[in-house]
Amino acid sequence: MYGSDRVPDDSDRTAFKRAEKKYKLYYDNDSKSSKKKKQPKQVDLSEVVDFKSALASFNQNRELPPGILALCSDFNLPVFCLESRPGFYFIPGALSMEEQCRWVKESLTSFPQPPNRTNHNAIYGPIHDLFIAAKERKVLVEEESSLTGLDSGPNLCVSNVEAPGWKFLEEPVTSSKGNTCKSISASVLLRKLRWSTLGLQFDWSKRNYNVSLPHNKIPNALCQLAKRMAAPAMPMGEEFQPEAAIVNYFGIGDTLGGHLDDMEADWSKPIVSLSLGCKAIFLLGGKSRDDPPIAMFLHSGDIVLMAGEARECFHGVPRIFTDKENAEITPLESQFSHGDDACFLEYIRTSRININIRQVF
Ligand SMILES: O=C(O)CCC(=O)C(=O)O
């Protein structure tokens, strides 16, 4: 087929791609053209594993759907495994509502703070206090070089020869030449936040950890949580040392394509992955993209561990549900619906946050 301009059909795709396409958010064509709000296309979710209902049935009568096993351990929460994917563990509802609120807040306020890097670094350099700036409806404005701004009037963009960059201001400003300085609102930047990295910094361009980049240690409380939750994946009682974390932020229509996390030295150590906010579909494939993946729901408060053989399995997130009926975040919304928390509420009701914690060496 080389050189042909035939449009690829489903049979050309890997099993993983086909599943991504099946669950991805599409809109009904009809509703697009009408003035009515776009309606998401209906998806058949009957094959999506729901560990929340598996837990309910397990608690009621010790019964589990075929292929799902309950881990026997002295861990203080029910832990489920998949017969066909050794090394994969699912802890439904592992985080209390207080813990979920805490990590949502930290993910938006302290985790994107320099020296932690975010997807915005490449364009804007380090940005401080993005969430506060968004709350205060500020705009990020490009500073004009002092050479052009030296004898300008009071409207000039802030000059700084040493480190021209970007700065939060109350409103867009006019440059010395009378042009409006480049600017973007903080709330748009917050919406466009896709990832931040904690601890050892991951360099996406080189796909490795760059130990020479300035970094802080992973906050102690997150470290302790990850150590505690990693225990079911380490039955010999080994220690899990959290050294790096990637925080993924998902808005409406965002996805995370199928991939492997293969830059860590010791794959026997788990990746501890926390879900917060809107419900999502997680695809757990096999060692080849041609292996049909298992689809499962991730709810706010769930924890997934991937260790050993499961580290070699392709995985991704093709869908988050932001509509009221499917997002399943009413309890979290109520937690955030008082006083000073309205900004968190506004963000999380159409978003999902994933924090995945890793031992690198
Ligand atoms: O968002 C998730 O639950 C999965 C994240 C993930 O696979 C990753 O960051 O490598």
The ligand as an ORCA input file, in Angstrom:
! r2SCAN-3c Opt
* xyz 0 1
  O      -3.941      9.564     33.548
  C      -3.737      8.407     33.882
  O      -4.478      7.781     34.638
  C      -2.537      7.659     33.308
  C      -1.317      8.508     33.216
  C      -0.177      7.836     32.541
  O      -0.309      6.778     31.996
  C       1.149      8.453     32.497
  O       1.319      9.626     32.854
  O       2.098      7.758     32.081
*
